[in-house]
């Protein structure tokens, strides 16, 4: 009886131990399977980006992708071309501005040279012209008629016309101031005359200054203008008027330096050399006379 009981408990214990061991083994196999499943999942996930990149490469090799790539390359080329054109335009602007600055510098140099010439001492003398100078005055007048717009004449003048001109100057007591060199050659002259025939204009005169072509730009015109202003003050005139072709910038600047002011423009008042000419009026108001009168 004791032997059987002992055997019973022995068998029962071994059976229970085997069950426990089987359970442990089963749990271990389950863990191993779960671990393998997790690692498999990781490998699957790691393959997904590769698959996506492979798909992108495959799509990029497709005809549509090639067209898109070509379009983007074309756009890049266009942008590069536009940038090159912009740079070229900027270079042209810089070149143009440089040329302008160069031209302005050349003009300033020329102006400086002219002013230098004007300030050089000129060996000449001023005195009234007589009939003896009429041939030289005629040459200066006719050159201005043929080659400039200083005079709105078509035909050259004659000696007969100059004698009448000089007689009218003498009759009206209007001065004709000449600039002469050391050889007694006439370099230029200035004069004035009646502005209008109505008597109320008696204190106003219209002047003119002419210089021999080869002596222009030497300051003679300035000296003659100053002298004729002085003569007008001595004769108690009040206003000196200059009628200047609007394109004659040299004469306009000369008068402005002496205080003449622009007072009006008659557009297309003359026609010469195949073009319309505008006539600009400049005036200088003098302090004389002290006691103006009518009549």
C-alpha angles and dihedrals in degrees: 000000000000091000093054093048091051092050091048094055091044093054092042092053094047091050091051091048091051091051091050091049092048090051091051092048091050092050091050092050089049091052091048091051091048091048091050090048091052092049089048090052091051092051090049092051092047089053093053096074088047090052091048093049088047089052090049091050089048091050091047088056091053117102093249092054091049090053091050090050091050090049092052090048089050091051091050091050090050091051090049091049091049091049090050090050091049091051090048091050091049089051090050091050091050090048091048092049090048090052090050092050089048091051091048090050090050091050091049089050091050091048090049090050090050092049089048090052090048092053094050113108110256118212099224143108134222122227139144117283120238133195087276089072095050094099090054092045088049091054092050092048095048093049089054090049095049100039110024144041092234088104122039093216128122101194127054120247127249133221090254089057091048092053090053090046092052093046091055090051090053093046093052093042090239115158125237106199118196131197112216131188126219090277092055091250117150110244097177144324142217131203144154138211146177114324097200132351095237110103095233088069091061093113093052126079134180115225137196135195124199129180129192110263096243092049099051116122094030097103097258092118091056092051092048092048092051090049095050090050088053091051091051091053091049090053092048098246117157106200132033115198126199120195104202130178105249092232092058097096094166093058092044092052090047092055093044090055089057093051101265114150129210109250107168150343129222105201120217091356093146138035121208138141089017096301142089116257128212118215117215122199122212126182139192118202114211128203091237141131104046094200113023117194137191126240 
